[in-house]
Amino acid sequence: ASTGEAVRVLEGHSDRVNSVCWSPDGSRLASASADETVRVWDASTGEAVRVLEGHSDRVNSVCWSPDGSRLASASFDDTVAVWDVSTGETVHVLEGHEDAVISTCWSPDGSRLASASADETVRVWDASTGEAV
């Protein structure tokens, strides 16, 4: 990478990729796409190791929990989904925004999530319960 050349190209989404995020340990990448999915990639091989499906519209942003066990994804379907990365299952669907959710981010200790929306609000959520705080 010191040459500025790409060391790997990750392919698999069927529409625009809107966001990418490294896992805390650097072993995986997560990508969010307009194809309504989040993909988890092995950073060393470039292989997709998991496809997370459940949003009903474009996924704008994705963010790893600090411990690397969960992902949060923000979507045009007005929700944030919280995923268990090891199983691919949805842990919580955070509902309350009145327009597309543009971005989401974990607190440093992993206890809360924040989400930013086109409804002109930022909401803060309890990550363990999925409830707004």
Contacts in CASP RR format, 6 or more apart in sequence:
PFRMAT RR
TARGET T0000
AUTHOR 0000-0000-0000
METHOD contacts of the structure
MODEL  1
ASTGEAVRVLEGHSDRVNSVCWSPDGSRLASASADETVRVWDASTGEAVR
VLEGHSDRVNSVCWSPDGSRLASASFDDTVAVWDVSTGETVHVLEGHEDA
VISTCWSPDGSRLASASADETVRVWDASTGEAV
1 7 0 8 1.000
8 43 0 8 1.000
8 46 0 8 1.000
10 29 0 8 1.000
10 31 0 8 1.000
10 39 0 8 1.000
10 41 0 8 1.000
10 46 0 8 1.000
10 48 0 8 1.000
12 39 0 8 1.000
12 48 0 8 1.000
13 31 0 8 1.000
13 33 0 8 1.000
13 35 0 8 1.000
13 37 0 8 1.000
13 39 0 8 1.000
14 33 0 8 1.000
14 35 0 8 1.000
15 33 0 8 1.000
15 34 0 8 1.000
15 35 0 8 1.000
15 58 0 8 1.000
16 33 0 8 1.000
16 34 0 8 1.000
17 31 0 8 1.000
17 32 0 8 1.000
17 33 0 8 1.000
17 34 0 8 1.000
18 32 0 8 1.000
18 33 0 8 1.000
18 34 0 8 1.000
18 58 0 8 1.000
18 59 0 8 1.000
18 60 0 8 1.000
18 61 0 8 1.000
19 31 0 8 1.000
19 32 0 8 1.000
19 59 0 8 1.000
19 60 0 8 1.000
19 61 0 8 1.000
19 62 0 8 1.000
20 29 0 8 1.000
20 30 0 8 1.000
20 31 0 8 1.000
20 32 0 8 1.000
20 62 0 8 1.000
21 29 0 8 1.000
21 30 0 8 1.000
21 31 0 8 1.000
21 62 0 8 1.000
21 63 0 8 1.000
21 64 0 8 1.000
22 28 0 8 1.000
22 29 0 8 1.000
22 43 0 8 1.000
22 64 0 8 1.000
23 29 0 8 1.000
23 30 0 8 1.000
23 43 0 8 1.000
23 64 0 8 1.000
23 68 0 8 1.000
24 64 0 8 1.000
24 66 0 8 1.000
24 67 0 8 1.000
24 68 0 8 1.000
25 68 0 8 1.000
26 43 0 8 1.000
27 42 0 8 1.000
27 43 0 8 1.000
27 44 0 8 1.000
28 40 0 8 1.000
28 41 0 8 1.000
28 42 0 8 1.000
28 43 0 8 1.000
28 49 0 8 1.000
28 85 0 8 1.000
29 40 0 8 1.000
29 41 0 8 1.000
29 43 0 8 1.000
30 38 0 8 1.000
30 39 0 8 1.000
30 40 0 8 1.000
30 41 0 8 1.000
30 62 0 8 1.000
30 64 0 8 1.000
30 71 0 8 1.000
31 38 0 8 1.000
31 39 0 8 1.000
31 41 0 8 1.000
31 62 0 8 1.000
32 38 0 8 1.000
32 59 0 8 1.000
32 60 0 8 1.000
32 61 0 8 1.000
32 62 0 8 1.000
32 73 0 8 1.000
32 74 0 8 1.000
33 39 0 8 1.000
33 58 0 8 1.000
33 59 0 8 1.000
34 58 0 8 1.000
34 59 0 8 1.000
35 58 0 8 1.000
36 53 0 8 1.000
36 54 0 8 1.000
36 55 0 8 1.000
36 56 0 8 1.000
36 57 0 8 1.000
36 58 0 8 1.000
36 59 0 8 1.000
36 75 0 8 1.000
37 51 0 8 1.000
37 52 0 8 1.000
37 53 0 8 1.000
37 54 0 8 1.000
37 55 0 8 1.000
37 59 0 8 1.000
38 51 0 8 1.000
38 52 0 8 1.000
38 59 0 8 1.000
38 62 0 8 1.000
38 71 0 8 1.000
38 73 0 8 1.000
38 81 0 8 1.000
38 83 0 8 1.000
39 48 0 8 1.000
39 50 0 8 1.000
39 51 0 8 1.000
39 52 0 8 1.000
40 48 0 8 1.000
40 49 0 8 1.000
40 50 0 8 1.000
40 51 0 8 1.000
40 52 0 8 1.000
40 71 0 8 1.000
40 85 0 8 1.000
41 47 0 8 1.000
41 48 0 8 1.000
41 49 0 8 1.000
42 49 0 8 1.000
50 85 0 8 1.000
50 88 0 8 1.000
52 71 0 8 1.000
52 73 0 8 1.000
52 81 0 8 1.000
52 83 0 8 1.000
52 88 0 8 1.000
54 81 0 8 1.000
54 90 0 8 1.000
55 73 0 8 1.000
55 75 0 8 1.000
55 77 0 8 1.000
55 79 0 8 1.000
55 81 0 8 1.000
56 75 0 8 1.000
56 77 0 8 1.000
57 75 0 8 1.000
57 76 0 8 1.000
57 77 0 8 1.000
57 100 0 8 1.000
58 75 0 8 1.000
58 76 0 8 1.000
59 73 0 8 1.000
59 74 0 8 1.000
59 75 0 8 1.000
59 76 0 8 1.000
60 74 0 8 1.000
60 75 0 8 1.000
60 76 0 8 1.000
60 100 0 8 1.000
60 101 0 8 1.000
60 102 0 8 1.000
60 103 0 8 1.000
61 73 0 8 1.000
61 74 0 8 1.000
61 101 0 8 1.000
61 102 0 8 1.000
61 103 0 8 1.000
61 104 0 8 1.000
62 71 0 8 1.000
62 72 0 8 1.000
62 73 0 8 1.000
62 74 0 8 1.000
62 104 0 8 1.000
63 71 0 8 1.000
63 72 0 8 1.000
63 73 0 8 1.000
63 104 0 8 1.000
63 105 0 8 1.000
63 106 0 8 1.000
64 70 0 8 1.000
64 71 0 8 1.000
64 106 0 8 1.000
65 71 0 8 1.000
65 72 0 8 1.000
65 106 0 8 1.000
65 110 0 8 1.000
65 127 0 8 1.000
66 106 0 8 1.000
66 108 0 8 1.000
66 109 0 8 1.000
66 110 0 8 1.000
67 110 0 8 1.000
68 85 0 8 1.000
69 84 0 8 1.000
69 85 0 8 1.000
69 86 0 8 1.000
70 82 0 8 1.000
70 83 0 8 1.000
70 84 0 8 1.000
70 85 0 8 1.000
70 91 0 8 1.000
70 127 0 8 1.000
71 82 0 8 1.000
71 83 0 8 1.000
71 85 0 8 1.000
72 80 0 8 1.000
72 81 0 8 1.000
72 82 0 8 1.000
72 83 0 8 1.000
72 104 0 8 1.000
72 105 0 8 1.000
72 106 0 8 1.000
72 113 0 8 1.000
73 80 0 8 1.000
73 81 0 8 1.000
73 83 0 8 1.000
73 104 0 8 1.000
74 80 0 8 1.000
74 101 0 8 1.000
74 102 0 8 1.000
74 103 0 8 1.000
74 104 0 8 1.000
74 115 0 8 1.000
74 116 0 8 1.000
75 81 0 8 1.000
75 100 0 8 1.000
75 101 0 8 1.000
76 100 0 8 1.000
76 101 0 8 1.000
77 100 0 8 1.000
78 95 0 8 1.000
78 96 0 8 1.000
78 97 0 8 1.000
78 98 0 8 1.000
78 99 0 8 1.000
78 100 0 8 1.000
78 101 0 8 1.000
78 117 0 8 1.000
79 93 0 8 1.000
79 94 0 8 1.000
79 95 0 8 1.000
79 96 0 8 1.000
79 97 0 8 1.000
79 101 0 8 1.000
80 93 0 8 1.000
80 94 0 8 1.000
80 101 0 8 1.000
80 104 0 8 1.000
80 113 0 8 1.000
80 115 0 8 1.000
80 125 0 8 1.000
81 90 0 8 1.000
81 92 0 8 1.000
81 93 0 8 1.000
81 94 0 8 1.000
82 90 0 8 1.000
82 91 0 8 1.000
82 92 0 8 1.000
82 93 0 8 1.000
82 94 0 8 1.000
82 113 0 8 1.000
82 127 0 8 1.000
82 130 0 8 1.000
83 89 0 8 1.000
83 90 0 8 1.000
83 91 0 8 1.000
84 90 0 8 1.000
84 91 0 8 1.000
92 127 0 8 1.000
92 129 0 8 1.000
92 130 0 8 1.000
94 113 0 8 1.000
94 115 0 8 1.000
94 123 0 8 1.000
94 125 0 8 1.000
94 130 0 8 1.000
94 132 0 8 1.000
96 123 0 8 1.000
96 132 0 8 1.000
97 115 0 8 1.000
97 117 0 8 1.000
97 119 0 8 1.000
97 121 0 8 1.000
97 123 0 8 1.000
98 117 0 8 1.000
98 119 0 8 1.000
99 117 0 8 1.000
99 118 0 8 1.000
99 119 0 8 1.000
100 117 0 8 1.000
100 118 0 8 1.000
101 115 0 8 1.000
101 116 0 8 1.000
101 117 0 8 1.000
101 118 0 8 1.000
102 116 0 8 1.000
102 117 0 8 1.000
102 118 0 8 1.000
103 115 0 8 1.000
103 116 0 8 1.000
104 113 0 8 1.000
104 114 0 8 1.000
104 115 0 8 1.000
104 116 0 8 1.000
105 113 0 8 1.000
105 114 0 8 1.000
106 112 0 8 1.000
106 113 0 8 1.000
106 127 0 8 1.000
107 113 0 8 1.000
107 114 0 8 1.000
107 127 0 8 1.000
110 127 0 8 1.000
111 126 0 8 1.000
111 127 0 8 1.000
111 128 0 8 1.000
112 124 0 8 1.000
112 125 0 8 1.000
112 126 0 8 1.000
112 127 0 8 1.000
112 133 0 8 1.000
113 124 0 8 1.000
113 125 0 8 1.000
113 127 0 8 1.000
114 122 0 8 1.000
114 123 0 8 1.000
114 124 0 8 1.000
114 125 0 8 1.000
115 122 0 8 1.000
115 123 0 8 1.000
115 125 0 8 1.000
116 122 0 8 1.000
117 123 0 8 1.000
123 132 0 8 1.000
124 132 0 8 1.000
124 133 0 8 1.000
125 131 0 8 1.000
125 132 0 8 1.000
125 133 0 8 1.000
126 132 0 8 1.000
126 133 0 8 1.000
END
